[in-house]
Amino acid sequence: MSEEYFSVPAGDEDKFHVCEGGNLDCGSGLLLIISKAMTAVPEGEVLEIRSTEISVKEDLPSWCRMTQNPYLGWQPAENHGKYFVRHGTGGKKPDDDYLKAREYVWRTRVYWNGGMQAKVFCRNHSWATGQPASFDVKDDAPSAVEYLLGALGSCLAMGFQIRASRRNVGIEQIEISLNGKIDNIFVFLGAETEGHSGFKAIIGEAYVKSDAAPETLEQLWHETLAASPVLNTLARNAEISIGMKVV
């Protein structure tokens, strides 16, 4: 099924609903975008999905069978593939995945067994983290606050390129430099009580290499900042409740 080409009927080229997927594949958010886009497609009409990821050709038919939205085939375009799906009338509603994503809970587990390192586990990944804040020139593992800055920079870099790809804006390179200043590190060390031990300021700069117009890149950057999960977590007051159990 995934190898079938779809021939657009003459005169119907402009009748399809279009979903721009950029360079996303089915495992990195494209299915959520498709599910959202399908809610605006009347039953029986066709959604044209565009993505530069060739793996979509193999993975999308499975989603279509599961949701009972008929997969019609695909067409190669100059810089992407076009995948055609008809909005079905039965089975799993296309917005089920969209609603499920709203309620998704990300989970990690952290294990310490002596020394100055802890190990973080999530899904199929694990990594070591050092002291929350260290002033040594070298350490066996990055500090927790360095991971935080790295998470922010990575979130912004990937978010920017995803938004650019969905608008067919070519990005050659992205580099983000971040610097953070702790309000009072001595609070963490237990030597003082005034102030707090978190970042009081994070400043940085993004360096982007692209042939796109500067105003286009500026607009993408502002949208990226506004939509970043990590930036919004830092900038807003998240409700945090972490208890303790003696084992």
C-alpha positions as CSV (number, residue, x, y, z in Angstrom):
1,M,0.0,0.0,0.0
2,S,2.7,2.5,0.9
3,E,4.3,2.2,-2.5
4,E,1.2,3.2,-4.4
5,Y,1.3,6.5,-6.2
6,F,-1.7,8.7,-6.1
7,S,-2.8,10.4,-9.3
8,V,-4.7,13.7,-8.6
9,P,-7.8,13.9,-10.8
10,A,-7.6,16.7,-13.4
11,G,-8.9,19.9,-12.0
12,D,-8.7,18.8,-8.4
13,E,-5.2,20.1,-7.6
14,D,-6.5,23.0,-5.5
15,K,-9.4,21.1,-3.9
16,F,-7.4,19.3,-1.2
17,H,-6.8,20.5,2.3
18,V,-3.1,20.9,2.9
19,C,-1.1,20.0,6.0
20,E,2.6,21.2,6.1
21,G,4.7,18.7,8.0
22,G,8.1,20.2,7.3
23,N,10.8,17.6,8.2
24,L,8.7,15.9,10.8
25,D,8.2,12.1,10.7
26,C,5.4,10.1,12.2
27,G,7.3,9.5,15.4
28,S,8.2,13.2,16.1
29,G,4.9,14.9,16.1
30,L,3.6,14.7,12.5
31,L,0.7,12.4,13.5
32,L,-0.4,15.0,16.0
33,I,-0.3,17.7,13.4
34,I,-2.3,15.5,11.0
35,S,-4.8,14.7,13.7
36,K,-5.3,18.4,14.4
37,A,-5.6,19.2,10.7
38,M,-8.0,16.4,10.0
39,T,-10.6,17.9,12.4
40,A,-11.1,20.7,9.8
41,V,-11.5,18.3,6.9
42,P,-15.1,17.2,6.2
43,E,-15.8,13.5,6.0
44,G,-15.0,12.1,2.6
45,E,-12.6,14.9,1.6
46,V,-8.9,14.6,1.2
47,L,-6.0,15.9,3.3
48,E,-2.7,16.4,1.5
49,I,0.2,15.9,3.9
50,R,3.7,17.3,3.0
51,S,6.9,16.1,4.6
52,T,10.5,15.9,3.6
53,E,10.9,12.7,5.7
54,I,10.8,9.6,3.4
55,S,9.9,7.3,6.3
56,V,6.4,8.8,6.3
57,K,5.7,6.7,3.2
58,E,6.1,3.5,5.2
59,D,4.6,4.7,8.6
60,L,1.6,6.7,7.6
61,P,-0.5,3.8,6.1
62,S,-0.5,2.0,9.5
63,W,-1.9,5.1,11.2
64,C,-4.5,5.4,8.5
65,R,-5.6,1.7,9.0
66,M,-5.8,2.2,12.7
67,T,-7.9,5.4,12.5
68,Q,-9.9,4.1,9.4
69,N,-9.0,7.1,7.3
70,P,-8.2,5.6,3.9
71,Y,-4.6,6.1,2.7
72,L,-4.8,7.0,-1.0
73,G,-1.1,7.0,-1.9
74,W,1.7,9.5,-2.4
75,Q,3.4,11.6,-4.9
76,P,7.0,12.8,-5.0
77,A,7.5,16.6,-5.2
78,E,10.7,18.6,-5.8
79,N,11.7,18.8,-2.2
80,H,9.2,16.7,-0.3
81,G,6.7,14.0,-0.5
82,K,2.9,14.4,-0.8
83,Y,0.7,11.9,1.1
84,F,-3.0,11.8,0.6
85,V,-5.5,10.6,3.2
86,R,-9.3,10.7,3.0
87,H,-11.2,11.6,6.1
88,G,-13.0,8.3,7.0
89,T,-16.4,7.9,8.6
90,G,-15.8,5.3,11.2
91,G,-13.3,3.9,13.7
92,K,-11.0,6.0,15.8
93,K,-11.6,9.7,15.4
94,P,-8.6,11.6,14.1
95,D,-8.6,14.0,17.1
96,D,-8.2,11.1,19.6
97,D,-4.4,11.3,19.3
98,Y,-4.7,15.1,19.6
99,L,-6.7,14.9,22.8
100,K,-4.4,12.1,24.2
101,A,-1.3,14.3,23.6
102,R,-2.9,17.1,25.7
103,E,-3.0,14.7,28.7
104,Y,0.4,13.1,28.2
105,V,2.7,13.0,31.2
106,W,6.5,12.9,30.8
107,R,8.2,10.7,33.3
108,T,11.8,10.4,34.6
109,R,13.4,8.5,37.5
110,V,16.6,9.6,39.2
111,Y,18.8,7.2,41.2
112,W,21.6,8.1,43.6
113,N,23.8,5.5,45.3
114,G,26.6,7.4,46.8
115,G,29.3,9.8,45.4
116,M,28.7,13.1,43.6
117,Q,26.6,11.8,40.7
118,A,23.1,10.7,40.1
119,K,21.7,8.7,37.1
120,V,18.6,9.8,35.2
121,F,16.3,7.3,33.5
122,C,13.6,8.1,30.9
123,R,12.1,5.9,28.3
124,N,15.0,4.0,26.7
125,H,17.6,6.6,27.8
126,S,19.8,7.2,30.8
127,W,22.6,9.7,31.6
128,A,24.7,10.8,34.5
129,T,24.4,14.2,36.2
130,G,26.8,15.8,38.6
131,Q,26.4,18.2,41.4
132,P,23.5,20.7,41.0
133,A,26.2,23.5,40.6
134,S,29.9,23.0,40.4
135,F,32.8,25.4,40.1
136,D,35.5,22.9,39.2
137,V,37.2,23.3,35.9
138,K,36.5,19.6,35.1
139,D,33.9,17.2,36.4
140,D,33.0,13.6,35.5
141,A,29.5,14.7,34.6
142,P,27.7,18.0,33.8
143,S,26.0,19.8,36.6
144,A,22.2,19.9,36.9
145,V,22.0,23.6,36.1
146,E,24.1,23.0,32.9
147,Y,21.7,20.3,31.9
148,L,18.9,22.9,32.4
149,L,20.6,25.4,30.1
150,G,21.3,22.7,27.6
151,A,17.7,21.6,27.7
152,L,16.6,25.2,27.0
153,G,19.0,25.7,24.1
154,S,18.2,22.4,22.5
155,C,14.5,23.1,22.8
156,L,14.9,26.4,21.1
157,A,17.2,25.1,18.3
158,M,14.9,22.2,17.5
159,G,11.7,24.2,17.8
160,F,13.2,26.8,15.4
161,Q,14.2,24.4,12.7
162,I,10.8,22.6,13.0
163,R,8.9,25.8,12.4
164,A,11.2,26.8,9.6
165,S,10.8,23.4,7.8
166,R,7.0,23.7,8.0
167,R,7.2,27.0,6.1
168,N,9.8,25.7,3.7
169,V,12.5,28.0,5.1
170,G,15.9,26.6,4.6
171,I,18.2,26.6,7.7
172,E,21.8,25.7,7.2
173,Q,23.1,26.1,10.8
174,I,21.8,27.1,14.2
175,E,24.0,27.8,17.3
176,I,22.6,29.1,20.6
177,S,24.8,30.5,23.4
178,L,23.3,30.7,26.8
179,N,24.6,32.1,30.1
180,G,22.9,31.9,33.5
181,K,23.5,33.7,36.8
182,I,22.4,32.1,40.0
183,D,20.7,34.5,42.5
184,N,22.6,33.2,45.5
185,I,24.4,29.8,45.3
186,F,25.2,29.9,49.0
187,V,21.5,29.2,49.7
188,F,22.0,25.8,48.1
189,L,25.1,25.2,50.1
190,G,23.3,26.0,53.3
191,A,25.7,28.9,54.1
192,E,23.1,31.7,53.6
193,T,19.3,32.2,53.6
194,E,18.8,35.4,51.8
195,G,17.7,35.2,48.2
196,H,17.2,31.9,46.3
197,S,19.4,29.3,44.6
198,G,17.8,29.5,41.2
199,F,18.8,31.4,38.1
200,K,17.9,35.1,38.4
201,A,18.8,35.7,34.8
202,I,19.5,33.8,31.6
203,I,20.8,35.6,28.6
204,G,21.9,34.4,25.3
205,E,22.1,34.7,21.5
206,A,21.0,32.5,18.6
207,Y,23.2,32.5,15.5
208,V,21.4,31.4,12.4
209,K,22.8,30.8,8.9
210,S,20.1,30.9,6.2
211,D,19.3,32.5,2.9
212,A,15.9,33.5,4.1
213,A,15.0,37.2,4.7
214,P,16.0,38.5,8.2
215,E,12.5,39.5,9.0
216,T,11.3,36.0,8.2
217,L,13.9,34.5,10.6
218,E,13.0,37.1,13.3
219,Q,9.3,36.1,13.1
220,L,10.2,32.4,13.3
221,W,12.4,33.1,16.3
222,H,9.7,35.1,18.2
223,E,7.3,32.2,17.5
224,T,9.8,29.7,18.8
225,L,10.4,31.6,22.0
226,A,6.6,31.9,22.6
227,A,6.1,28.1,22.0
228,S,9.1,26.6,23.7
229,P,8.0,24.1,26.4
230,V,11.3,24.6,28.4
231,L,11.2,28.4,28.2
232,N,7.6,28.5,29.2
233,T,8.4,26.2,32.2
234,L,11.1,28.6,33.3
235,A,9.2,31.8,32.7
236,R,5.9,30.7,34.2
237,N,5.1,29.5,37.7
238,A,4.6,25.8,37.4
239,E,2.7,24.0,40.1
240,I,5.3,21.8,41.8
241,S,4.5,19.2,44.5
242,I,7.3,16.7,45.3
243,G,6.9,14.5,48.4
244,M,9.2,12.0,50.1
245,K,8.7,8.5,51.3
246,V,11.1,6.6,53.6
247,V,12.0,3.2,52.2
